[in-house]
Amino acid sequence: MAAMLTREVLKSYLEDMPIGHVFDLTYGQFAGLFPPGEPDPFARSALRAFARECGCDVVQDIAEARYELRKR
């Protein structure tokens, strides 16, 4: 059984991630963590603030239906 991705789990992972590494967050995962998900501008804003707290930049990949969280 796979563990559910929560904000706490994601935050821990992102904070421990080495500089330059990327975490792929699918639109489905995004919707679960930041409802209602895509294309809600408030959900996007919440994701960007969360990523910033974790030392990451956010890049949206529309073609792949995901966000890349890049450690800076």
C-alpha positions in Angstrom: 0.0 0.0 0.0 1.4 3.4 -1.0 1.6 6.2 1.6 -0.6 9.1 1.0 1.2 12.3 0.0 0.4 15.0 2.6 1.7 18.6 2.9 3.8 17.5 5.8 5.4 14.6 3.9 6.0 16.8 0.9 7.5 19.6 3.0 9.9 17.2 4.7 10.9 15.7 1.4 11.4 19.1 -0.3 13.4 20.5 2.6 15.8 17.5 2.6 16.1 17.5 -1.2 19.6 18.5 -2.6 19.9 21.8 -4.5 19.1 21.4 -8.2 16.8 18.3 -7.7 13.3 18.3 -9.0 10.1 16.8 -7.5 7.3 16.2 -10.0 3.9 17.0 -8.6 1.1 15.7 -10.9 -2.1 17.7 -11.2 -3.9 14.9 -9.3 -1.5 15.2 -6.4 -1.8 19.0 -6.6 -5.6 18.9 -6.4 -5.3 16.6 -3.3 -2.9 18.9 -1.5 -4.3 22.3 -2.7 -8.0 21.9 -3.5 -9.6 22.4 -5.9 -6.5 22.1 -7.9 -5.9 23.2 -11.5 -6.9 25.7 -12.8 -7.8 27.6 -9.6 -5.5 30.7 -9.1 -5.8 30.5 -5.3 -4.6 26.9 -5.3 -1.7 27.9 -7.6 -0.8 30.8 -5.3 -0.9 28.4 -2.2 1.4 26.0 -4.0 3.9 28.8 -4.9 3.9 30.0 -1.3 4.4 26.5 0.0 7.2 25.8 -2.4 8.9 29.1 -1.5 8.8 28.1 2.2 10.6 24.8 1.3 13.3 26.6 -0.8 11.8 25.6 -4.2 10.8 27.3 -7.4 7.7 26.1 -9.2 7.6 25.4 -13.0 4.3 24.3 -14.6 4.5 21.7 -17.3 1.0 21.9 -19.0 1.8 19.3 -21.6 2.7 16.8 -18.9 0.0 17.9 -16.5 2.4 18.5 -13.6 4.4 21.0 -11.6 8.1 20.7 -11.1 9.3 21.8 -7.7 13.0 22.7 -8.1 15.2 23.1 -5.1 17.2 26.3 -5.2 
